[in-house]
Amino acid sequence: MNALLTRLPPPWREAVEELWRRRLRTLLTLLGLIFGVGAIVAMQAVGEGSRREALKLVEGLGLHNLIAEARPQDEATLKEIRARSLGLSVADAEAALAVVPGAERHAAEKHIRTHSVFSDHGRSDAQASGVSAHWFALSSLRIAQGRALDADDEGALAAVAVLGHQVAADLFPDRDALGQLLKVNHVWLEVVGVLADRDLGKDSFEGVQLGAESNRIYLPLASARARFRFQPQEDEVDRFLLRLDDPRKLAAGAGVLAALLDQRHAGIADYQLVVPQQLFRQHQQTQRIFQVVMGAIAGVSLLVGGIGIMNIMLANVLERRREIGLLRALGARRRDVIAQFLREASVICIAGALLGLAFGAVLAYLIAAFAGWQVAWAPVPILVSVAFCALVGLAFGVYPARQAAQLDPIAALRHE
């Protein structure tokens, strides 16, 4: 402490020493600022972490995509629906590509009822899906080894597959999966590619299921429909993605796509539309409400801290009237007295801000540990919160400083 004080300019050293003499009162004053800054810092860290996590999850769905999904139905309802609508199909996706403004590409997926997956080297609980050629690009899936599925595989009904990262590790431990054979149900497939590991951390976002790609097997859609058994009344595809060239067209495109599917499905609501960009905006709106509430709580804490600063500074003025009178008698100007008390208020603010930063970091990681939320740091909001803390402290320190400067020197010297 003494070593640190010797490095400070004399006026600031005097301010620190004065507050240190009343350290219990100073500590109690600091608590409001510490809690206020800590709440803001933790809120910003958790909010930024949540925003980045949401963006990562939405990118898994595709920010430029419109998604049409088949609704699950019970057997009796499905039989009634099929009398008027054939369900979601590749033809729907092709019609959407031709009609929806800005549509570039489409890709479809059909889930396979998977009851056994094994190779000569291991077993897996992975699920299999048939997908069209553009699925990997539209789903932002990256190939780590080998190649993706292409149109030639579709045309030839090729018995090939691309494996998720986890599936490859389960079926072919300690060896290269490329060129190896695996069996899905009753069908043997050759591995032509392995996906890069992409752990999104969650299986769903805003109620929408995510792909769980690391534990999935992909084969050509035409091959899946030719080689595996499906119920006669099932939808031809479970969902399709439609990529638009401009995200600003998504809202209008969703309206056109909904109208198109309503017409093609005879007005039967056997599908649902998902716009990942809107999901992200809904999530952000929820986060803003959370931040407003937390900001209000943090603001109250800072206000309490500011009142505490004013309280301790007014108490200091009353206790140091003789000191102030002596300074004025020796030639100190009013602005010198104001500067002295503002320095003390600044020391309290700086100490409160630094301790609040540390407290906020600890609080953020505690919230992340108990609630399972993500933490990320954005420097600008944190600096703004610290600067706001300093301004609050200085604002509440101005009145006591002016009160000290306006004391009559003679009356102050006579004060007992």
CORSULJO-V770513 format. One record per residue. N is the residue number from 1. PSI is psi in whole degrees, 0 to 359 (* if undefined). Layout:
[[N/PSI] [N/PSI]]
This chain:
[[1/312] [2/321] [3/322] [4/320] [5/324] [6/338] [7/348] [8/150] [9/148] [10/314] [11/319] [12/326] [13/318] [14/322] [15/315] [16/316] [17/320] [18/317] [19/326] [20/329] [21/335] [22/51] [23/326] [24/314] [25/320] [26/318] [27/316] [28/324] [29/323] [30/332] [31/318] [32/316] [33/319] [34/313] [35/321] [36/308] [37/319] [38/318] [39/318] [40/315] [41/314] [42/318] [43/315] [44/318] [45/314] [46/319] [47/316] [48/320] [49/318] [50/320] [51/315] [52/322] [53/318] [54/318] [55/320] [56/317] [57/319] [58/324] [59/332] [60/330] [61/335] [62/108] [63/339] [64/5] [65/151] [66/139] [67/126] [68/126] [69/142] [70/137] [71/135] [72/139] [73/151] [74/167] [75/318] [76/316] [77/320] [78/320] [79/321] [80/319] [81/320] [82/345] [83/340] [84/332] [85/135] [86/356] [87/182] [88/136] [89/168] [90/327] [91/325] [92/316] [93/319] [94/321] [95/320] [96/320] [97/326] [98/336] [99/319] [100/127] [101/131] [102/2] [103/131] [104/307] [105/162] [106/159] [107/142] [108/159] [109/142] [110/121] [111/142] [112/133] [113/105] [114/120] [115/347] [116/135] [117/121] [118/165] [119/184] [120/350] [121/353] [122/176] [123/165] [124/154] [125/22] [126/157] [127/150] [128/149] [129/144] [130/131] [131/153] [132/173] [133/325] [134/6] [135/317] [136/321] [137/316] [138/337] [139/5] [140/39] [141/131] [142/136] [143/124] [144/324] [145/146] [146/221] [147/168] [148/171] [149/149] [150/181] [151/328] [152/322] [153/321] [154/311] [155/325] [156/2] [157/44] [158/141] [159/67] [160/163] [161/152] [162/130] [163/147] [164/163] [165/315] [166/320] [167/315] [168/320] [169/325] [170/318] [171/330] [172/66] [173/138] [174/30] [175/163] [176/128] [177/339] [178/133] [179/352] [180/164] [181/144] [182/159] [183/124] [184/115] [185/252] [186/9] [187/128] [188/136] [189/148] [190/135] [191/121] [192/352] [193/155] [194/132] [195/150] [196/150] [197/125] [198/90] [199/108] [200/347] [201/339] [202/155] [203/350] [204/160] [205/122] [206/39] [207/356] [208/129] [209/136] [210/172] [211/333] [212/50] [213/332] [214/337] [215/42] [216/150] [217/130] [218/133] [219/165] [220/140] [221/315] [222/322] [223/318] [224/315] [225/332] [226/328] [227/345] [228/157] [229/137] [230/155] [231/144] [232/327] [233/4] [234/156] [235/146] [236/320] [237/153] [238/332] [239/159] [240/151] [241/141] [242/115] [243/129] [244/150] [245/341] [246/122] [247/340] [248/345] [249/359] [250/317] [251/313] [252/320] [253/322] [254/322] [255/317] [256/317] [257/319] [258/317] [259/319] [260/312] [261/325] [262/317] [263/315] [264/335] [265/17] [266/35] [267/6] [268/129] [269/62] [270/18] [271/167] [272/147] [273/139] [274/129] [275/101] [276/324] [277/320] [278/325] [279/318] [280/318] [281/321] [282/318] [283/318] [284/323] [285/319] [286/318] [287/323] [288/321] [289/316] [290/317] [291/324] [292/315] [293/312] [294/323] [295/321] [296/318] [297/316] [298/322] [299/320] [300/319] [301/318] [302/322] [303/317] [304/319] [305/319] [306/319] [307/323] [308/320] [309/315] [310/321] [311/312] [312/325] [313/321] [314/321] [315/320] [316/321] [317/316] [318/319] [319/337] [320/30] [321/317] [322/321] [323/317] [324/317] [325/319] [326/318] [327/316] [328/322] [329/329] [330/3] [331/3] [332/137] [333/165] [334/321] [335/334] [336/318] [337/316] [338/315] [339/322] [340/313] [341/328] [342/327] [343/319] [344/318] [345/322] [346/320] [347/316] [348/316] [349/314] [350/315] [351/317] [352/321] [353/315] [354/314] [355/326] [356/324] [357/313] [358/316] [359/319] [360/321] [361/315] [362/317] [363/319] [364/315] [365/329] [366/317] [367/316] [368/321] [369/319] [370/327] [371/350] [372/20] [373/163] [374/154] [375/133] [376/150] [377/129] [378/112] [379/320] [380/308] [381/325] [382/316] [383/322] [384/318] [385/321] [386/317] [387/321] [388/321] [389/315] [390/319] [391/320] [392/314] [393/316] [394/321] [395/318] [396/347] [397/347] [398/314] [399/311] [400/323] [401/319] [402/324] [403/319] [404/318] [405/335] [406/2] [407/142] [408/121] [409/319] [410/315] [411/324] [412/321] [413/330] [414/351] [415/133] [416/*]]
